[in-house]
Amino acid sequence: MSVLELVNSKRISEQYQKPTEFMDKTISYGTAGFRTKADELDWVMYRMGLLACLRSISQKCQYIGCMITASHNPEEDNGCKLVDPMGDMLHESWESYATRLVNSNNLQDTLKSLCENELKEFIEEFENDQKANRLGRVQRPNIVAAYDTRPSSEALFKAFKTGLEALDGVLVNYGLMTTPQLHYMVRCLNTNSSYGEPNEDGYFDKLTCAFFKIWSMIEFNNNGKYESDLYVDGSNGIGADKIKKLSRLISSVSFNDKPSNGSSQPVLNIHVFNDGKQPSDKLNHLCGADFVKVQQKPPNNLPESSDGKLRKYCSFDGDADRIVYYYLDKSEKNQFYLLDGDKISTLVATHFRELLEGAQLNDKINLCIVQTAYANGSSTNFIENIMKIKASCVPTGVKHLHHEAQKFDIGVYFEANGHGTILLSQKAESIIEERYADLMKKSEELDESVLFNDWIKNDRVRYSLYVLKHLKDCINQTVGDAITDLLVVELIMAMKHMSIADWNQMYTDLPSRQLKVKIKDRNVIRTYDAERRVSQPAELQDKIDNLVKSSEAKMARSFVRPSGTEDVVRVYAEADTQELTDKLAKQVCQLVYDLAGGVGQRP
């Protein structure tokens, strides 16, 4: 049957009926896909199965992914997002198709309209290819899916599967996976495994192989400050199971090449807590990256040090695409220090700059950190003025960060919440691979008395190139990945013989405050310059500028931006002290209330 015949057939049933209470409601497909209460999602999942097939058809039947998760949301919620062929988020133009299909009160008519109008060219090309291949292999839409540990996930997967089967889709079910793993699998499948093997063993093999190539080169000594013990908060989610698997793989490796100084080689010791194995454990409840970042405090069940030594912690979120680090300083009465996405991007970009210089590639491969207006001013100052690394600012939202990072040879981006990754252009990949291949050829000519590891370590150019090659293979370039980000951070800290406190002291965050003001209509606020300045209401920006100038702080800054989902204006302020920051934030809130139609009590 042709696509239109399938669309017009009884296969497109209302097996998963749209509930009456949603007939007059509109729900939108955003960066995170669809998210809501799990018991309100089965009909949405069915329709997303249909859309996934159409998206695959439009991409010449390449694999399209579906991840069933609600990330850092409560356990009672769930959601669905589609993944494009290279592991990217669903193309922005298709977000409107998803919204239209899900909000339709006549599914079959809307599906038919899409196929006969917006998607007509893709459908016709697909049908022509089918006719040409009639004696060969018939093409069908290819879909892969995975889900997290939420109790509702398997039932929602069944609804999604029913939808794609209605349009003759072929499904690969990966079962329980992290969101980044699913993105990774999609890219592997669509690149004939050149990016990696499209299974979980292949994912971990690639990461651990690259990790140990670098780890075996590090000369540890008793004077180093690096803490090889890492305590990971799994947010009672899928990330806990997967990081445990990685930990087992890491701990099973023995080093044949001992460091030349005779010291023992430590192994990264990962200790997982909040792993979801206790009856009382609940996904994302009082734990996880979002909880730690928002509440600015450690998660529940933190395994504190009994010997007075500083411990290094990190937290994943529910689907393991975010990571934040933190520690408690015993010398300051257990003062809590958070190392968020800004700190991670600074550490990573600084090290890449050093490697490019060491490999004598800094004039051939450019490097940029991509931030939003929410990046702490101290981080931007450190990046641009101290480290002399280019920084680019874009509007809030991971898709803006990802697209901007793609413009550079090496683009580093992390949202403050800990979601981010490192992207390498084809040019950068090719240069590094070519230089590395030359290096390996030269190594074949080494005298038998010369150890390969010593030969690499004893020359800065060779060492930097070697690390660049294997560090890039530790990265999941499709999307933010807590597991791969953890490996990259740990490798950099180990190479620098750096403690988590040393890392934190690279620069000191300015105190900041985020507030919100309710207004009648969020559309009266118009922004520009990556949301850092306001064009409407006309007088608002000048008044914000005057408040910043009149502040007693030397480093004051403030901006406002409308919420994307509710009639609220978000206000951000930072200054030299928390007192001055809070004062500025309140004054800007009052301006917004007065000039943008505030409702309720004035701040």
Buried (B, 14 or more C-beta within 10 A) or exposed (E): EEBBEBBBEEBBEEEBEBEEEBEEEEBEBBBBBBBBEBEBBBBBBBBBBBBBBBBBBBBEBBBBBBBBBBBBBBBBBBBBBBBBBBBBBBBEEBBEBBBBBBBBEEBBEBBBBBBEEBBEEBBEEBBEBBEEEEEEEEBBBBBBBBBBBBEBBEBBBBBBBBBBBBBBBBBBEBEBBBBBBBBBBBBBBBBEEEBBBBBBEBBBBBBBEBBBBBBBBBBBEEEBBBBBEBBBBBBBBBBBBBBBBBBEBBEEEEEEEEBEEEEEBBBBEBEBBBBBEEEEBBBBBBBBBBBBBEEEEBBEBBEEBEEEEBBBBBBBBBBBBBBBBBBBEBEEEEEBBBBBBBBBBBBBBBBBBBBBEBBEBBEBBBBBBBBBBBBBBBBBBBBEEEBEBBBBBBBBBBBBBBBBBBEBBBBBBBBBBBBBBBBBBEEBBEBBEEBBEEBEEEBEEEEEEEEEBBBBBEBBEBBBBBBBBBBBBBBBBBBBBBBBBBBBBBBBBBBBBBBBBEBBEBBEBBBBBEBBBBBEEBEBBBBEEBBBBBEBBEEBBEBBEEBBEEBEBEBBBBBBBBBEEEBBBBBBBBBBEEEBBBBBBBBBBBBBBBBBBBEEEEB
